[in-house]
Amino acid sequence: MPNMITGPTMQTFPVTGPLYCPYYNIWGRDVYVRDQAFRDNPFTINASSTSGSPAIVDAKGQFFHFMTDAVEQGCQFDFDGKDTLIVTIPDGQTLYHDDNGDADTAWKHCNSVIMAAHPLLDPTRARPAHWDMIEYCTWVEQKRVMGNGTPHEVLCDAFVDDYMQRVDAMGLPKGKFTIDHGWTPGHFTYGDWDVDTKRFPDFAKTIGRIADNGFVPGLWMAPVWLHHLSRLVKNHPHLKGPMISPSTPDSPNKEDDWYYWVDCQQTFDLIKPVFKRFIDMGVRKFKWDMIYADKSFMKKLHILFYNAVKDIDPQVEVEIHQPDIFFTQYGDAIRTNDVLCNEKMAWRDLTLAHFKVCHQSAPGKVINLDHIAGNDPSITPQRFCEHLDLYRGVAGYPVVSLLPDSVGSLAVETLRDYLKDYEANPMPVSTFYQQ
């Protein structure tokens, strides 16, 4: 039986390293297993790429998990890098501890206890059919054709139409179709979320054309970001929250300054019409990105945006990249996030690591397998198929971004068979909980 330890208290446990820490993540690296000393608050650590639940598993299967996000401040895991873990449990917090050596069984039970207290995590809740569908996303294909420019510059009506025609020509099943990063006229529109009318003269018609071709329209956004030159910041400077960075690798403009919104009712009131504009056009799914900072702050801000979408239409899918069980109740699909399938990176291990974190930390949620063949367009047919094979038999809906006709006939045939098999036998949801 698990031991439920309530705070306030500080408990010392003998452990066997290395320790698996699903909440600890760094973009592009598999760092979840740690053998060095650390001191973390798993609720306030940066979300970065794929940050899972506030749990730890030692090498012998001993399991630890904080049980509520009602109290986040003051929680701490303190590992000496050898054989001792000190856990600080503040007042109002509970630690789930199981030392029977079967971490998976303990974790499934722990997830079930948490899920029972959070209605939005109810695995029996009905969900719209399109949440489970195969998805096509333009991002990696944008990177493939960008030449000496940027992936944002190549996205336009002609690009979208060509993409859909190639899907049809390869005989691939229909599904969702997400327009990724690049549909705005520049980074300065973050906050305003204007459409680049030079490349998309009538965005509502673009969305309609996607639907008319048998796809379910989706749209990428980074909703928590504000650019310092946006109208929003000019008109409401008091809503400019913490600074993100003077520049990011995603920005070609080193003078760019980004900020997070302030967590308040006025933010909700201003962001809701932005979402409604695109939902009214026919967007049925949002892919949300760049929610990277202090996880506690990100979650509070994210809840505003999620509730804004659900106030408009609860059927619209919201996809996020934070598989923490306390974060996932404010998301509909949880993506396994970026992997670059080139030989400079340990892409096999990272793919499996991201899936493991999502599967264990997002029970009862739809998992988005992002992306088949990864986020690097320079890939061989063999590597394309090898990455696809990692997803066979796992929970989650397939996401195609790089179209395989640019890779070779082997990739096309293998992907077509895989997608048709998924369409006939969908398995989109993580069942890592005690039923």
C-alpha positions as CSV (number, residue, x, y, z in Angstrom):
1,M,0.0,0.0,0.0
2,P,1.2,3.5,-0.7
3,N,2.2,5.9,2.0
4,M,0.4,9.2,1.9
5,I,2.5,11.8,3.7
6,T,0.8,15.2,4.4
7,G,2.6,18.4,5.1
8,P,4.1,20.4,6.6
9,T,7.0,18.1,6.9
10,M,10.4,17.3,5.5
11,Q,11.1,13.6,4.9
12,T,14.4,11.8,4.1
13,F,14.4,8.6,2.0
14,P,17.2,6.3,1.0
15,V,17.2,5.9,-2.8
16,T,19.2,4.2,-5.5
17,G,20.3,6.3,-8.4
18,P,20.0,7.3,-11.1
19,L,16.7,9.0,-10.6
20,Y,14.0,9.3,-13.3
21,C,12.5,12.9,-13.2
22,P,9.8,13.3,-15.8
23,Y,9.3,17.0,-15.0
24,Y,13.0,17.9,-15.8
25,N,13.5,18.6,-19.5
26,I,15.8,20.5,-21.9
27,W,14.8,21.0,-25.5
28,G,16.3,18.5,-27.9
29,R,17.9,16.4,-25.1
30,D,17.0,13.3,-23.2
31,V,17.9,14.4,-19.6
32,Y,15.1,12.8,-17.6
33,V,17.4,10.3,-15.9
34,R,19.8,12.0,-13.6
35,D,22.8,10.9,-11.5
36,Q,24.0,14.3,-10.3
37,A,22.9,16.2,-7.2
38,F,19.9,18.5,-7.7
39,R,17.3,20.6,-5.8
40,D,14.1,21.2,-7.7
41,N,10.6,22.5,-7.2
42,P,8.9,20.4,-9.9
43,F,5.9,22.8,-10.0
44,T,8.0,25.9,-10.8
45,I,10.7,24.5,-13.0
46,N,10.8,25.8,-16.6
47,A,8.4,23.9,-18.9
48,S,10.9,24.0,-21.8
49,S,10.0,21.2,-24.2
50,T,8.2,18.3,-22.6
51,S,7.9,18.7,-18.8
52,G,5.9,15.9,-17.1
53,S,4.4,15.3,-13.7
54,P,6.0,16.2,-10.3
55,A,7.2,12.6,-9.8
56,I,10.5,10.7,-9.2
57,V,11.3,7.1,-9.7
58,D,14.5,5.6,-8.4
59,A,16.5,2.8,-10.0
60,K,14.8,0.1,-7.9
61,G,11.3,1.3,-8.7
62,Q,10.7,3.4,-5.6
63,F,8.0,6.0,-6.5
64,F,7.3,9.6,-5.3
65,H,4.6,12.0,-6.6
66,F,3.1,15.2,-5.3
67,M,-0.7,14.9,-5.2
68,T,-2.1,18.4,-5.7
69,D,-1.3,21.6,-7.5
70,A,-3.4,23.6,-5.0
71,V,-0.1,24.1,-3.1
72,E,2.9,24.5,-5.4
73,Q,5.3,26.9,-3.6
74,G,7.7,25.3,-1.1
75,C,7.5,21.8,-2.7
76,Q,11.0,20.4,-3.2
77,F,13.0,17.3,-4.3
78,D,16.6,17.5,-3.0
79,F,18.9,14.7,-4.2
80,D,22.5,14.4,-2.9
81,G,23.7,12.7,-6.1
82,K,24.4,9.5,-4.1
83,D,21.8,7.7,-2.0
84,T,19.5,10.3,-0.2
85,L,16.4,12.1,-1.4
86,I,14.9,14.8,0.9
87,V,11.4,15.8,0.1
88,T,9.9,19.0,1.4
89,I,6.1,18.8,1.7
90,P,4.5,22.2,2.6
91,D,1.2,22.6,4.4
92,G,-1.7,21.6,2.2
93,Q,0.4,19.3,0.1
94,T,0.6,15.4,0.1
95,L,3.3,13.1,-1.1
96,Y,2.4,9.7,-2.6
97,H,5.2,7.3,-1.7
98,D,5.5,3.6,-2.7
99,D,8.6,1.5,-2.1
100,N,7.3,-1.9,-3.3
101,G,9.5,-1.7,-6.4
102,D,6.7,-1.7,-9.0
103,A,6.7,2.0,-10.1
104,D,4.3,1.5,-13.0
105,T,1.6,0.0,-10.8
106,A,2.1,2.7,-8.2
107,W,2.0,5.5,-10.8
108,K,-1.1,4.2,-12.4
109,H,-2.9,4.1,-9.1
110,C,-1.6,7.6,-8.2
111,N,-2.8,8.9,-11.5
112,S,-6.3,7.4,-10.8
113,V,-6.5,9.1,-7.4
114,I,-5.6,12.5,-8.9
115,M,-7.9,12.0,-11.9
116,A,-10.8,11.3,-9.6
117,A,-10.4,14.8,-8.0
118,H,-10.2,16.6,-11.4
119,P,-13.3,16.4,-13.6
120,L,-11.5,17.6,-16.7
121,L,-9.3,14.5,-16.5
122,D,-12.3,12.1,-16.6
123,P,-11.3,9.5,-19.2
124,T,-14.9,8.6,-19.9
125,R,-15.8,12.1,-21.1
126,A,-17.0,12.1,-24.7
127,R,-14.8,13.9,-27.2
128,P,-15.4,15.1,-30.8
129,A,-14.3,12.6,-33.5
130,H,-11.7,15.0,-35.0
131,W,-9.6,15.0,-31.8
132,D,-8.6,11.4,-32.6
133,M,-7.9,12.0,-36.3
134,I,-4.7,11.8,-38.2
135,E,-3.1,15.2,-38.5
136,Y,-1.2,17.0,-41.3
137,C,1.0,19.9,-40.2
138,T,2.8,22.2,-42.6
139,W,5.9,23.0,-40.4
140,V,8.6,20.5,-41.5
141,E,7.5,20.8,-45.2
142,Q,8.0,24.6,-44.8
143,K,11.5,23.9,-43.6
144,R,12.2,21.6,-46.6
145,V,11.3,24.2,-49.2
146,M,12.6,27.4,-47.6
147,G,15.9,27.5,-49.4
148,N,18.0,30.4,-48.1
149,G,15.0,32.1,-46.5
150,T,13.0,31.1,-43.4
151,P,10.2,28.6,-43.1
152,H,7.8,31.4,-42.3
153,E,8.3,33.1,-45.6
154,V,7.2,30.1,-47.8
155,L,3.8,29.6,-46.1
156,C,1.0,30.9,-48.4
157,D,-2.2,29.9,-50.2
158,A,-0.3,28.1,-53.0
159,F,1.8,26.2,-50.4
160,V,-1.3,25.0,-48.6
161,D,-3.1,24.0,-51.8
162,D,0.0,22.1,-53.0
163,Y,0.3,20.3,-49.7
164,M,-3.3,19.1,-49.9
165,Q,-3.0,18.0,-53.5
166,R,0.1,15.9,-52.7
167,V,-1.7,14.2,-49.8
168,D,-4.4,13.2,-52.2
169,A,-2.0,12.1,-54.9
170,M,-0.3,9.7,-52.5
171,G,-3.6,8.2,-51.4
172,L,-3.1,9.2,-47.8
173,P,-6.2,9.3,-45.5
174,K,-7.7,12.6,-44.7
175,G,-7.6,14.2,-41.3
176,K,-6.8,17.4,-39.6
177,F,-4.8,20.0,-41.5
178,T,-2.8,22.5,-39.4
179,I,-1.3,25.7,-40.8
180,D,1.8,26.2,-38.7
181,H,4.0,29.2,-37.9
182,G,4.2,31.8,-40.6
183,W,0.7,32.9,-41.3
184,T,1.3,36.3,-39.6
185,P,3.1,39.2,-41.3
186,G,5.9,39.2,-38.7
187,H,6.7,38.6,-35.1
188,F,5.5,42.0,-34.1
189,T,1.9,40.7,-34.5
190,Y,2.2,38.4,-31.5
191,G,-0.6,39.5,-29.3
192,D,-2.6,41.0,-32.2
193,W,-2.4,37.8,-34.4
194,D,-3.0,39.5,-37.7
195,V,-3.0,37.5,-40.9
196,D,-0.4,38.2,-43.6
197,T,-2.8,39.3,-46.3
198,K,-0.1,39.4,-49.0
199,R,0.3,35.6,-48.7
200,F,-3.2,34.9,-47.5
201,P,-5.5,37.5,-49.2
202,D,-8.6,36.0,-47.6
203,F,-7.8,33.7,-44.7
204,A,-11.4,32.7,-44.2
205,K,-11.4,31.4,-47.7
206,T,-8.2,29.5,-47.0
207,I,-9.7,27.8,-44.0
208,G,-12.9,27.1,-46.0
209,R,-10.8,25.5,-48.8
210,I,-9.1,23.2,-46.3
211,A,-12.6,22.1,-45.1
212,D,-13.9,21.7,-48.6
213,N,-11.0,19.4,-49.4
214,G,-12.1,17.1,-46.7
215,F,-9.7,18.1,-43.9
216,V,-10.4,19.6,-40.5
217,P,-8.8,23.0,-40.3
218,G,-6.2,23.7,-37.5
219,L,-4.0,26.7,-36.7
220,W,-0.6,27.2,-34.9
221,M,-0.4,30.0,-32.3
222,A,2.0,31.1,-29.5
223,P,-0.8,32.8,-27.5
224,V,1.1,33.5,-24.3
225,W,3.6,35.8,-26.1
226,L,3.3,39.5,-26.7
227,H,5.6,41.5,-29.0
228,H,6.7,44.9,-27.8
229,L,5.6,46.5,-31.1
230,S,2.1,44.9,-31.1
231,R,-1.0,47.1,-30.9
232,L,-2.0,45.2,-27.8
233,V,1.1,46.4,-25.9
234,K,0.8,49.9,-27.3
235,N,-2.9,50.1,-26.2
236,H,-2.5,48.1,-22.9
237,P,1.0,48.4,-21.7
238,H,-0.1,47.3,-18.2
239,L,-0.8,43.8,-19.6
240,K,2.9,43.4,-20.5
241,G,4.1,40.8,-18.0
242,P,7.5,39.2,-17.5
243,M,10.0,39.6,-20.3
244,I,10.7,36.4,-22.3
245,S,13.9,37.3,-24.1
246,P,15.4,40.1,-26.1
247,S,15.6,37.7,-29.0
248,T,15.1,33.9,-29.6
249,P,16.5,31.4,-32.1
250,D,13.2,31.7,-33.8
251,S,13.6,35.4,-34.6
252,P,15.7,36.8,-37.4
253,N,15.3,40.2,-35.8
254,K,17.6,40.8,-32.9
255,E,15.7,43.9,-31.8
256,D,12.6,41.8,-31.0
257,D,11.4,41.9,-27.4
258,W,8.8,39.5,-26.2
259,Y,6.8,39.4,-23.0
260,Y,4.2,37.2,-21.4
261,W,0.7,38.5,-20.7
262,V,-0.3,39.4,-17.2
263,D,-2.6,36.8,-15.6
264,C,-5.9,38.7,-15.2
265,Q,-9.5,39.1,-16.3
266,Q,-8.6,41.8,-18.9
267,T,-6.2,39.4,-20.6
268,F,-9.1,36.9,-20.9
269,D,-11.4,39.5,-22.3
270,L,-8.9,40.6,-24.9
271,I,-7.7,37.2,-26.0
272,K,-11.1,35.6,-26.4
273,P,-12.1,37.7,-29.5
274,V,-8.8,36.7,-31.1
275,F,-9.7,33.0,-30.8
276,K,-13.3,33.7,-31.8
277,R,-12.2,35.3,-35.1
278,F,-10.5,32.1,-36.2
279,I,-13.1,29.8,-34.8
280,D,-15.7,31.7,-36.8
281,M,-13.6,31.1,-39.9
282,G,-13.8,27.4,-39.3
283,V,-10.7,26.5,-37.3
284,R,-11.4,23.4,-35.2
285,K,-8.1,22.9,-33.6
286,F,-5.3,25.1,-32.1
287,K,-1.7,24.0,-31.9
288,W,-0.3,26.0,-29.0
289,D,3.5,26.5,-28.7
290,M,6.3,28.3,-26.8
291,I,4.8,27.9,-23.3
292,Y,8.3,27.5,-21.8
293,A,8.9,29.4,-18.6
294,D,8.1,28.8,-14.9
295,K,5.5,26.0,-15.1
296,S,3.3,27.4,-12.3
297,F,3.1,30.8,-14.0
298,M,2.6,29.2,-17.4
299,K,-0.3,27.1,-16.2
300,K,-2.1,30.0,-14.6
301,L,-1.8,32.0,-17.9
302,H,-2.6,29.0,-20.0
303,I,-5.9,28.3,-18.1
304,L,-7.1,31.8,-19.1
305,F,-6.6,30.9,-22.8
306,Y,-8.0,27.4,-22.6
307,N,-11.1,28.7,-20.9
308,A,-11.5,31.4,-23.5
309,V,-11.5,28.8,-26.3
310,K,-13.9,26.5,-24.4
311,D,-16.3,29.4,-23.7
312,I,-16.5,29.9,-27.5
313,D,-16.8,26.3,-28.5
314,P,-15.9,23.3,-26.3
315,Q,-15.5,21.1,-29.4
316,V,-12.4,22.9,-30.6
317,E,-9.3,20.9,-29.9
318,V,-6.4,22.6,-28.0
319,E,-3.1,20.9,-28.3
320,I,-0.3,21.7,-25.8
321,H,3.2,20.4,-25.0
322,Q,3.1,20.1,-21.2
323,P,2.2,16.5,-20.2
324,D,2.1,17.3,-16.5
325,I,-1.1,15.7,-15.0
326,F,-2.0,19.0,-13.4
327,F,-1.4,20.9,-16.7
328,T,-3.1,18.4,-19.0
329,Q,-6.6,19.0,-17.6
330,Y,-6.4,22.3,-19.5
331,G,-5.5,20.7,-22.8
332,D,-7.2,18.2,-25.2
333,A,-4.2,16.7,-27.0
334,I,-0.7,16.5,-25.5
335,R,2.1,16.4,-28.1
336,T,5.3,14.5,-27.8
337,N,7.1,17.5,-29.2
338,D,10.2,18.2,-31.3
339,V,12.8,15.6,-32.2
340,L,15.4,16.3,-34.9
341,C,16.0,12.9,-36.7
342,N,19.6,13.5,-37.7
343,E,22.7,11.7,-36.6
344,K,23.9,14.6,-34.5
345,M,21.2,13.9,-32.0
346,A,20.1,10.8,-30.1
347,W,16.7,11.0,-31.8
348,R,15.7,7.4,-31.1
349,D,16.1,7.8,-27.3
350,L,14.5,11.2,-27.3
351,T,11.5,10.1,-29.3
352,L,10.8,7.2,-26.8
353,A,11.6,9.4,-23.8
354,H,9.1,12.1,-24.9
355,F,6.4,9.4,-25.5
356,K,7.1,7.8,-22.1
357,V,6.7,11.1,-20.3
358,C,3.4,11.9,-22.2
359,H,2.0,8.4,-21.7
360,Q,2.7,8.4,-17.9
361,S,2.0,12.0,-17.1
362,A,-1.1,12.6,-19.3
363,P,-3.4,9.7,-18.4
364,G,-6.8,9.7,-20.2
365,K,-5.6,12.4,-22.6
366,V,-5.3,12.2,-26.4
367,I,-1.6,12.1,-27.4
368,N,-0.3,13.9,-30.5
369,L,2.6,12.0,-32.0
370,D,4.7,15.0,-33.2
371,H,6.0,14.5,-36.0
372,I,6.5,11.3,-38.1
373,A,10.2,11.6,-39.3
374,G,10.8,14.4,-36.8
375,N,11.5,18.0,-37.3
376,D,14.4,17.9,-39.7
377,P,13.6,17.6,-43.4
378,S,17.0,16.2,-44.4
379,I,16.1,12.5,-43.8
380,T,16.7,9.3,-45.6
381,P,13.8,6.8,-46.5
382,Q,15.3,4.3,-44.0
383,R,15.4,6.8,-41.2
384,F,11.9,8.1,-42.0
385,C,10.6,4.5,-41.7
386,E,12.6,3.8,-38.6
387,H,11.2,6.8,-36.8
388,L,7.7,5.8,-37.9
389,D,8.3,2.3,-36.5
390,L,8.9,3.7,-33.1
391,Y,5.3,4.8,-33.0
392,R,3.7,1.5,-33.9
393,G,1.5,0.1,-31.2
394,V,1.7,3.1,-29.0
395,A,-1.2,5.4,-27.9
396,G,-1.5,8.6,-29.9
397,Y,-2.7,9.9,-33.2
398,P,-0.1,10.2,-36.0
399,V,1.1,13.6,-37.2
400,V,2.6,14.0,-40.6
401,S,4.5,17.2,-41.3
402,L,7.2,16.3,-43.9
403,L,5.4,14.7,-46.8
404,P,7.1,11.4,-47.8
405,D,6.9,12.0,-51.6
406,S,10.0,14.1,-51.2
407,V,11.8,11.3,-49.4
408,G,11.0,8.3,-51.6
409,S,8.5,5.6,-52.5
410,L,9.5,3.4,-49.5
411,A,8.5,6.2,-47.2
412,V,5.2,6.9,-49.1
413,E,4.2,3.2,-49.0
414,T,5.1,2.7,-45.4
415,L,3.4,5.8,-44.2
416,R,0.2,5.1,-46.3
417,D,-0.1,1.6,-44.7
418,Y,0.5,3.0,-41.2
419,L,-2.1,5.7,-41.5
420,K,-4.7,3.4,-43.0
421,D,-4.1,1.0,-40.2
422,Y,-4.5,3.8,-37.6
423,E,-7.7,5.0,-39.4
424,A,-9.1,1.5,-39.1
425,N,-7.8,0.9,-35.5
426,P,-7.4,4.2,-33.7
427,M,-5.7,4.2,-30.3
428,P,-5.2,7.9,-29.4
429,V,-5.5,8.0,-25.6
430,S,-3.0,7.2,-22.9
431,T,-4.4,4.5,-20.5
432,F,-1.7,4.8,-17.9
433,Y,-4.1,4.7,-14.9
434,Q,-5.8,2.1,-12.8
435,Q,-9.1,1.2,-14.4
